[in-house]
Amino acid sequence: MQSLTLEQEFKLKVYKENLKKLTLKQSQKHLVEVLKQMMLKDNIIKYLIRNSYF
């Protein structure tokens, strides 16, 4: 796994602090949404790789 940039580390810290303010149910819903977005991102990357012409 790659290291995070300083900017990414900062964003992650802010994200963690905001998560602490959520209830368990809100956190679970948020986790599912984030995972869905990551899967969509993976699909886009796979599509772009398959359809690239290098």
C-alpha positions as a Markdown table, in Angstrom:
| # | Residue | x | y | z |
|---|---|---|---|---|
| 1 | Met | 0.0 | 0.0 | 0.0 |
| 2 | Gln | 1.2 | 3.5 | -0.9 |
| 3 | Ser | 1.9 | 6.1 | 1.7 |
| 4 | Leu | -0.4 | 9.1 | 2.1 |
| 5 | Thr | 0.7 | 12.6 | 1.3 |
| 6 | Leu | 0.7 | 15.2 | 4.0 |
| 7 | Glu | -2.5 | 16.7 | 2.6 |
| 8 | Gln | -4.2 | 13.3 | 2.6 |
| 9 | Glu | -3.0 | 12.7 | 6.2 |
| 10 | Phe | -4.6 | 16.0 | 7.2 |
| 11 | Lys | -7.9 | 15.2 | 5.4 |
| 12 | Leu | -8.0 | 11.8 | 7.1 |
| 13 | Lys | -7.5 | 13.4 | 10.5 |
| 14 | Val | -10.4 | 15.9 | 9.9 |
| 15 | Tyr | -12.5 | 13.0 | 8.6 |
| 16 | Lys | -11.8 | 11.0 | 11.8 |
| 17 | Glu | -12.8 | 13.9 | 14.0 |
| 18 | Asn | -16.0 | 14.4 | 12.1 |
| 19 | Leu | -16.8 | 10.7 | 12.4 |
| 20 | Lys | -16.6 | 10.9 | 16.1 |
| 21 | Lys | -19.6 | 13.2 | 16.1 |
| 22 | Leu | -21.8 | 10.6 | 14.4 |
| 23 | Thr | -24.0 | 8.0 | 16.0 |
| 24 | Leu | -23.3 | 4.3 | 15.4 |
| 25 | Lys | -26.2 | 4.1 | 13.0 |
| 26 | Gln | -25.0 | 7.2 | 11.1 |
| 27 | Ser | -21.5 | 5.8 | 11.0 |
| 28 | Gln | -22.7 | 2.5 | 9.6 |
| 29 | Lys | -24.7 | 4.2 | 6.9 |
| 30 | His | -21.8 | 6.4 | 6.0 |
| 31 | Leu | -19.4 | 3.4 | 5.8 |
| 32 | Val | -21.7 | 1.7 | 3.4 |
| 33 | Glu | -21.9 | 4.8 | 1.2 |
| 34 | Val | -18.1 | 5.3 | 1.2 |
| 35 | Leu | -17.6 | 1.6 | 0.2 |
| 36 | Lys | -20.1 | 2.0 | -2.6 |
| 37 | Gln | -18.3 | 5.1 | -3.9 |
| 38 | Met | -15.0 | 3.2 | -3.7 |
| 39 | Met | -16.5 | 0.3 | -5.7 |
| 40 | Leu | -17.8 | 2.8 | -8.3 |
| 41 | Lys | -14.3 | 4.4 | -8.5 |
| 42 | Asp | -12.8 | 0.9 | -9.1 |
| 43 | Asn | -15.3 | 0.2 | -11.9 |
| 44 | Ile | -14.4 | 3.5 | -13.6 |
| 45 | Ile | -10.7 | 2.8 | -13.3 |
| 46 | Lys | -11.1 | -0.7 | -14.7 |
| 47 | Tyr | -13.2 | 0.7 | -17.6 |
| 48 | Leu | -10.7 | 3.3 | -18.4 |
| 49 | Ile | -7.8 | 0.8 | -18.4 |
| 50 | Arg | -9.7 | -1.7 | -20.6 |
| 51 | Asn | -10.6 | 1.1 | -23.1 |
| 52 | Ser | -7.3 | 2.9 | -23.2 |
| 53 | Tyr | -5.3 | 2.8 | -26.4 |
| 54 | Phe | -1.6 | 3.0 | -25.6 |
